[in-house]
Amino acid sequence: MEYIYAAMILHTTDKEINEENVTKILEAAGVDVDDARVKALIAALEDVDIEEAMETSAMAAAPVAAAPAAAEAPAEEEAVEEEEDEEEAEEEAAAGLGALFG
């Protein structure tokens, strides 16, 4: 995940996402950098709209984060539906993050 985080940091700071910059961030964080993984990341992100992927993932994860703030004691039937909604939101969030991997 640290490789993805490095790309997200570069994107957020409007820096070019390339092998050199990703490697610098990882080294600064004390990561033992695997050049093959860096190259694979850059290749995988070539056609990815990172901003869109981050927004999609954040929006899909929002219902999961808000679920504990729901009513104190929902009926059993509502609890089952809520659990299914949470699982669906988690799957959508995972799919959004999967887009970052190409």
PyMOL CGO cylinders between C-alpha atoms (Angstrom):
from pymol import cmd
from pymol.cgo import CYLINDER

trace = [
    CYLINDER, 0.00, 0.00, 0.00, 2.87, 2.39, 0.63, 0.3, 1, 1, 1, 1, 1, 1,
    CYLINDER, 2.87, 2.39, 0.63, 3.51, 2.53, -3.11, 0.3, 1, 1, 1, 1, 1, 1,
    CYLINDER, 3.51, 2.53, -3.11, -0.08, 3.65, -3.73, 0.3, 1, 1, 1, 1, 1, 1,
    CYLINDER, -0.08, 3.65, -3.73, 0.19, 6.17, -0.90, 0.3, 1, 1, 1, 1, 1, 1,
    CYLINDER, 0.19, 6.17, -0.90, 3.34, 7.61, -2.47, 0.3, 1, 1, 1, 1, 1, 1,
    CYLINDER, 3.34, 7.61, -2.47, 1.47, 8.09, -5.75, 0.3, 1, 1, 1, 1, 1, 1,
    CYLINDER, 1.47, 8.09, -5.75, -1.44, 9.71, -3.91, 0.3, 1, 1, 1, 1, 1, 1,
    CYLINDER, -1.44, 9.71, -3.91, 0.92, 12.11, -2.13, 0.3, 1, 1, 1, 1, 1, 1,
    CYLINDER, 0.92, 12.11, -2.13, 2.51, 13.08, -5.43, 0.3, 1, 1, 1, 1, 1, 1,
    CYLINDER, 2.51, 13.08, -5.43, -0.90, 13.58, -7.00, 0.3, 1, 1, 1, 1, 1, 1,
    CYLINDER, -0.90, 13.58, -7.00, -2.17, 15.66, -4.06, 0.3, 1, 1, 1, 1, 1, 1,
    CYLINDER, -2.17, 15.66, -4.06, 0.92, 17.90, -4.19, 0.3, 1, 1, 1, 1, 1, 1,
    CYLINDER, 0.92, 17.90, -4.19, 0.67, 18.30, -7.98, 0.3, 1, 1, 1, 1, 1, 1,
    CYLINDER, 0.67, 18.30, -7.98, 3.99, 16.55, -8.55, 0.3, 1, 1, 1, 1, 1, 1,
    CYLINDER, 3.99, 16.55, -8.55, 4.64, 14.23, -11.47, 0.3, 1, 1, 1, 1, 1, 1,
    CYLINDER, 4.64, 14.23, -11.47, 4.03, 10.58, -10.64, 0.3, 1, 1, 1, 1, 1, 1,
    CYLINDER, 4.03, 10.58, -10.64, 7.14, 8.93, -12.00, 0.3, 1, 1, 1, 1, 1, 1,
    CYLINDER, 7.14, 8.93, -12.00, 9.65, 6.33, -10.85, 0.3, 1, 1, 1, 1, 1, 1,
    CYLINDER, 9.65, 6.33, -10.85, 12.10, 8.85, -9.47, 0.3, 1, 1, 1, 1, 1, 1,
    CYLINDER, 12.10, 8.85, -9.47, 9.53, 10.76, -7.38, 0.3, 1, 1, 1, 1, 1, 1,
    CYLINDER, 9.53, 10.76, -7.38, 7.84, 7.62, -6.04, 0.3, 1, 1, 1, 1, 1, 1,
    CYLINDER, 7.84, 7.62, -6.04, 11.23, 6.20, -5.08, 0.3, 1, 1, 1, 1, 1, 1,
    CYLINDER, 11.23, 6.20, -5.08, 12.20, 9.43, -3.27, 0.3, 1, 1, 1, 1, 1, 1,
    CYLINDER, 12.20, 9.43, -3.27, 9.03, 9.41, -1.19, 0.3, 1, 1, 1, 1, 1, 1,
    CYLINDER, 9.03, 9.41, -1.19, 9.39, 5.75, -0.29, 0.3, 1, 1, 1, 1, 1, 1,
    CYLINDER, 9.39, 5.75, -0.29, 13.04, 6.15, 0.66, 0.3, 1, 1, 1, 1, 1, 1,
    CYLINDER, 13.04, 6.15, 0.66, 12.20, 9.21, 2.78, 0.3, 1, 1, 1, 1, 1, 1,
    CYLINDER, 12.20, 9.21, 2.78, 9.65, 7.04, 4.60, 0.3, 1, 1, 1, 1, 1, 1,
    CYLINDER, 9.65, 7.04, 4.60, 12.29, 4.39, 5.27, 0.3, 1, 1, 1, 1, 1, 1,
    CYLINDER, 12.29, 4.39, 5.27, 10.87, 1.83, 2.84, 0.3, 1, 1, 1, 1, 1, 1,
    CYLINDER, 10.87, 1.83, 2.84, 13.19, -0.70, 1.20, 0.3, 1, 1, 1, 1, 1, 1,
    CYLINDER, 13.19, -0.70, 1.20, 12.19, 0.21, -2.38, 0.3, 1, 1, 1, 1, 1, 1,
    CYLINDER, 12.19, 0.21, -2.38, 11.57, -2.54, -4.92, 0.3, 1, 1, 1, 1, 1, 1,
    CYLINDER, 11.57, -2.54, -4.92, 12.26, -1.02, -8.35, 0.3, 1, 1, 1, 1, 1, 1,
    CYLINDER, 12.26, -1.02, -8.35, 10.07, -3.59, -10.09, 0.3, 1, 1, 1, 1, 1, 1,
    CYLINDER, 10.07, -3.59, -10.09, 7.08, -2.63, -7.93, 0.3, 1, 1, 1, 1, 1, 1,
    CYLINDER, 7.08, -2.63, -7.93, 7.69, 1.06, -8.64, 0.3, 1, 1, 1, 1, 1, 1,
    CYLINDER, 7.69, 1.06, -8.64, 7.77, 0.37, -12.39, 0.3, 1, 1, 1, 1, 1, 1,
    CYLINDER, 7.77, 0.37, -12.39, 4.62, -1.74, -12.13, 0.3, 1, 1, 1, 1, 1, 1,
    CYLINDER, 4.62, -1.74, -12.13, 2.84, 1.02, -10.22, 0.3, 1, 1, 1, 1, 1, 1,
    CYLINDER, 2.84, 1.02, -10.22, 3.76, 3.66, -12.79, 0.3, 1, 1, 1, 1, 1, 1,
    CYLINDER, 3.76, 3.66, -12.79, 2.60, 1.40, -15.61, 0.3, 1, 1, 1, 1, 1, 1,
    CYLINDER, 2.60, 1.40, -15.61, -0.66, 0.56, -13.81, 0.3, 1, 1, 1, 1, 1, 1,
    CYLINDER, -0.66, 0.56, -13.81, -1.45, 4.23, -13.19, 0.3, 1, 1, 1, 1, 1, 1,
    CYLINDER, -1.45, 4.23, -13.19, -0.76, 5.28, -16.77, 0.3, 1, 1, 1, 1, 1, 1,
    CYLINDER, -0.76, 5.28, -16.77, -4.44, 5.44, -17.81, 0.3, 1, 1, 1, 1, 1, 1,
    CYLINDER, -4.44, 5.44, -17.81, -6.00, 5.96, -14.37, 0.3, 1, 1, 1, 1, 1, 1,
    CYLINDER, -6.00, 5.96, -14.37, -7.72, 9.20, -13.38, 0.3, 1, 1, 1, 1, 1, 1,
    CYLINDER, -7.72, 9.20, -13.38, -6.42, 9.27, -9.82, 0.3, 1, 1, 1, 1, 1, 1,
    CYLINDER, -6.42, 9.27, -9.82, -8.67, 12.13, -8.72, 0.3, 1, 1, 1, 1, 1, 1,
    CYLINDER, -8.67, 12.13, -8.72, -11.76, 10.23, -9.87, 0.3, 1, 1, 1, 1, 1, 1,
    CYLINDER, -11.76, 10.23, -9.87, -10.57, 7.00, -8.26, 0.3, 1, 1, 1, 1, 1, 1,
    CYLINDER, -10.57, 7.00, -8.26, -9.93, 8.75, -4.94, 0.3, 1, 1, 1, 1, 1, 1,
    CYLINDER, -9.93, 8.75, -4.94, -13.34, 10.46, -4.99, 0.3, 1, 1, 1, 1, 1, 1,
    CYLINDER, -13.34, 10.46, -4.99, -15.14, 7.25, -5.90, 0.3, 1, 1, 1, 1, 1, 1,
    CYLINDER, -15.14, 7.25, -5.90, -13.39, 5.35, -3.11, 0.3, 1, 1, 1, 1, 1, 1,
    CYLINDER, -13.39, 5.35, -3.11, -14.08, 8.08, -0.56, 0.3, 1, 1, 1, 1, 1, 1,
    CYLINDER, -14.08, 8.08, -0.56, -17.77, 8.29, -1.48, 0.3, 1, 1, 1, 1, 1, 1,
    CYLINDER, -17.77, 8.29, -1.48, -18.18, 4.52, -1.34, 0.3, 1, 1, 1, 1, 1, 1,
    CYLINDER, -18.18, 4.52, -1.34, -16.53, 4.36, 2.07, 0.3, 1, 1, 1, 1, 1, 1,
    CYLINDER, -16.53, 4.36, 2.07, -18.62, 7.19, 3.55, 0.3, 1, 1, 1, 1, 1, 1,
    CYLINDER, -18.62, 7.19, 3.55, -21.73, 5.06, 4.26, 0.3, 1, 1, 1, 1, 1, 1,
    CYLINDER, -21.73, 5.06, 4.26, -19.57, 2.53, 6.08, 0.3, 1, 1, 1, 1, 1, 1,
    CYLINDER, -19.57, 2.53, 6.08, -18.14, 5.25, 8.32, 0.3, 1, 1, 1, 1, 1, 1,
    CYLINDER, -18.14, 5.25, 8.32, -21.58, 6.75, 8.96, 0.3, 1, 1, 1, 1, 1, 1,
    CYLINDER, -21.58, 6.75, 8.96, -23.24, 3.43, 9.83, 0.3, 1, 1, 1, 1, 1, 1,
    CYLINDER, -23.24, 3.43, 9.83, -22.33, 3.45, 13.57, 0.3, 1, 1, 1, 1, 1, 1,
    CYLINDER, -22.33, 3.45, 13.57, -24.04, 6.84, 13.91, 0.3, 1, 1, 1, 1, 1, 1,
    CYLINDER, -24.04, 6.84, 13.91, -27.37, 5.29, 12.88, 0.3, 1, 1, 1, 1, 1, 1,
    CYLINDER, -27.37, 5.29, 12.88, -30.27, 4.73, 15.30, 0.3, 1, 1, 1, 1, 1, 1,
    CYLINDER, -30.27, 4.73, 15.30, -29.35, 3.20, 18.63, 0.3, 1, 1, 1, 1, 1, 1,
    CYLINDER, -29.35, 3.20, 18.63, -31.35, -0.02, 18.37, 0.3, 1, 1, 1, 1, 1, 1,
    CYLINDER, -31.35, -0.02, 18.37, -32.63, -0.75, 14.85, 0.3, 1, 1, 1, 1, 1, 1,
    CYLINDER, -32.63, -0.75, 14.85, -35.05, -3.62, 14.42, 0.3, 1, 1, 1, 1, 1, 1,
    CYLINDER, -35.05, -3.62, 14.42, -33.49, -6.97, 13.55, 0.3, 1, 1, 1, 1, 1, 1,
    CYLINDER, -33.49, -6.97, 13.55, -34.71, -6.73, 9.95, 0.3, 1, 1, 1, 1, 1, 1,
    CYLINDER, -34.71, -6.73, 9.95, -33.25, -3.23, 9.59, 0.3, 1, 1, 1, 1, 1, 1,
    CYLINDER, -33.25, -3.23, 9.59, -29.97, -4.44, 11.07, 0.3, 1, 1, 1, 1, 1, 1,
    CYLINDER, -29.97, -4.44, 11.07, -29.69, -7.16, 8.42, 0.3, 1, 1, 1, 1, 1, 1,
    CYLINDER, -29.69, -7.16, 8.42, -30.41, -4.64, 5.65, 0.3, 1, 1, 1, 1, 1, 1,
    CYLINDER, -30.41, -4.64, 5.65, -27.89, -2.22, 7.12, 0.3, 1, 1, 1, 1, 1, 1,
    CYLINDER, -27.89, -2.22, 7.12, -25.24, -4.95, 7.28, 0.3, 1, 1, 1, 1, 1, 1,
    CYLINDER, -25.24, -4.95, 7.28, -25.87, -5.81, 3.63, 0.3, 1, 1, 1, 1, 1, 1,
    CYLINDER, -25.87, -5.81, 3.63, -25.57, -2.12, 2.70, 0.3, 1, 1, 1, 1, 1, 1,
    CYLINDER, -25.57, -2.12, 2.70, -22.27, -1.90, 4.57, 0.3, 1, 1, 1, 1, 1, 1,
    CYLINDER, -22.27, -1.90, 4.57, -20.94, -4.97, 2.79, 0.3, 1, 1, 1, 1, 1, 1,
    CYLINDER, -20.94, -4.97, 2.79, -21.98, -3.51, -0.56, 0.3, 1, 1, 1, 1, 1, 1,
    CYLINDER, -21.98, -3.51, -0.56, -20.31, -0.18, 0.28, 0.3, 1, 1, 1, 1, 1, 1,
    CYLINDER, -20.31, -0.18, 0.28, -17.13, -2.00, 1.30, 0.3, 1, 1, 1, 1, 1, 1,
    CYLINDER, -17.13, -2.00, 1.30, -17.14, -3.92, -1.99, 0.3, 1, 1, 1, 1, 1, 1,
    CYLINDER, -17.14, -3.92, -1.99, -17.63, -0.68, -3.92, 0.3, 1, 1, 1, 1, 1, 1,
    CYLINDER, -17.63, -0.68, -3.92, -14.78, 0.96, -2.01, 0.3, 1, 1, 1, 1, 1, 1,
    CYLINDER, -14.78, 0.96, -2.01, -12.53, -2.01, -2.77, 0.3, 1, 1, 1, 1, 1, 1,
    CYLINDER, -12.53, -2.01, -2.77, -13.48, -1.82, -6.44, 0.3, 1, 1, 1, 1, 1, 1,
    CYLINDER, -13.48, -1.82, -6.44, -12.65, 1.89, -6.49, 0.3, 1, 1, 1, 1, 1, 1,
    CYLINDER, -12.65, 1.89, -6.49, -9.28, 1.26, -4.92, 0.3, 1, 1, 1, 1, 1, 1,
    CYLINDER, -9.28, 1.26, -4.92, -8.75, -1.61, -7.33, 0.3, 1, 1, 1, 1, 1, 1,
    CYLINDER, -8.75, -1.61, -7.33, -8.89, 0.93, -10.14, 0.3, 1, 1, 1, 1, 1, 1,
    CYLINDER, -8.89, 0.93, -10.14, -5.68, 2.41, -8.75, 0.3, 1, 1, 1, 1, 1, 1,
    CYLINDER, -5.68, 2.41, -8.75, -3.96, -0.88, -9.52, 0.3, 1, 1, 1, 1, 1, 1,
    CYLINDER, -3.96, -0.88, -9.52, -4.95, -0.81, -13.19, 0.3, 1, 1, 1, 1, 1, 1,
]
cmd.load_cgo(trace, "trace")
